[in-house]
Amino acid sequence: MQKSFRCLSLLLCLGSSVLMAAPRPWTDSTGRKVDAEFAGMQGDSVLLKLMDGKTVPFPMIRLSAEDQAFAKTQAAGGGGSAAPQNASPAKVDATRVPIEKRTWPENVVVPSRSIEIAATSENPAARKYVYQSEAFEFSSQAKLAGSVMKEVARTFESTKSLIEALPWGVQCKPPEGMPRFLAALYETRADYVAAGGPEMSGGVYSSGDKIFKIPFQSLGMEKRGQTYFKDDNYSNGTLVHEITHQLMHDYLGFLPKWVIEGTAEYTEMLPYKAGTFRADNHKSGIKADVDEWQQRGGFTLDLGKLQALMTMTRDQWDAECATPQAMAAMYHRSQLLVYFFCHLDGDKKGTRFIKFMDAAYAQVAELRAFFADPRVKRMEGGRFSYPTSFPPPDMKPDSAPFKNLGILLGERSYEKIAAEIIDGYKGIGLKVMVR
């Protein structure tokens, strides 16, 4: 699969002049063209038959809106030849909004139905009380009144509503085999740490067991007598940050660390109150954060070497975050960089970043299709087996997250982008340094 995909990418780069005459031109999201026949669907990819006789899959999401519509029509009507026998079952996502029709939201309000709470089980001896909202299942160590649990669920469900409303195109799907996202609520910090929560953290998303872990105190809950109450004025920024990681779980292996942390910092910076995010107030949000960084943390608005930041591997990131202060600085740089690509780059509509996130979605879709194939067998410990003729997509941490950086670069050098970052922030009254 990968070999054919690379072949098509090369053909697109060279242009259609290397091909013989073909029945139909296809255009990808960057404007490159190739002539080929529609040959069916394979998972979330369109099968294109080239004039040399080869049939190759190409991610639907990376085609132009016109070509996506054509492929969906052909697939629905049986157009094109049948998919090869070794192809995955057809799966076309007709609900995905085309890039050109996406807009940045203003107020994002959580639907009331999302935070309706159902208590599904109670086990006082095991200190386990289970509650469900629309998209989350909460396991609590103490019994909580429905009104209190509803306030807890409001932040989780509101964050999901926000991420789905942003034009990044992220699909918030629970991990495979789970009907809902999971959250574990711990009555004391000691309980939280005993369950694997980091000592100095207020909450953490554990990608290994796919559970958001958080102590009551970080939820703004306090005990008065024998009853827990929720403080509506409690600042839950850190909570929103970690929920963002949880909701983007499937994307984490395909994004550089600066995007992973920068997008979580972006959602955290947006003004929030009682189930509503003021997404249109992002400029005030970034300026308020910058003021706090400078006044409390002594952080200077310096992104350092841009290329090093944008191409930093997981190991390099961990080495840079050796102290809490250094980690905070890396988060700030990531937030500044994500904000630039979302609101200050190019057309000021974040088009390059949206296309970049869509390319990551294509990687996610390819991986989902791989694991949905009956030839792939799941085993204990997260292991899996597959035939050598059907290799998995690239999941290597030193390569998979960086495949789509070219979309952000857009034929520009890092030096040119650095200059554009400086100019972009100057336009909103912030002096940012970058090399």
Beta strands, then each sheet from edge to edge (+ up, - down):
strand 1: 25-27
strand 2: 33-35
strand 3: 37-42
strand 4: 45-49
strand 5: 55-59
strand 6: 107-109
strand 7: 118-123
strand 8: 128-132
strand 9: 136-140
strand 10: 181-186
strand 11: 204-206
strand 12: 211-215
strand 13: 221-224
strand 14: 227-230
strand 15: 272-273
strand 16: 276-278
strand 17: 377-378
strand 18: 384-385
sheet 1: 1+ 2-
sheet 2: 3+ 4- 5+
sheet 3: 6+ 16- 15+
sheet 4: 7+ 8- 9+ 10+ 12+ 11-
sheet 5: 13+ 14-
sheet 6: 17+ 18-
end
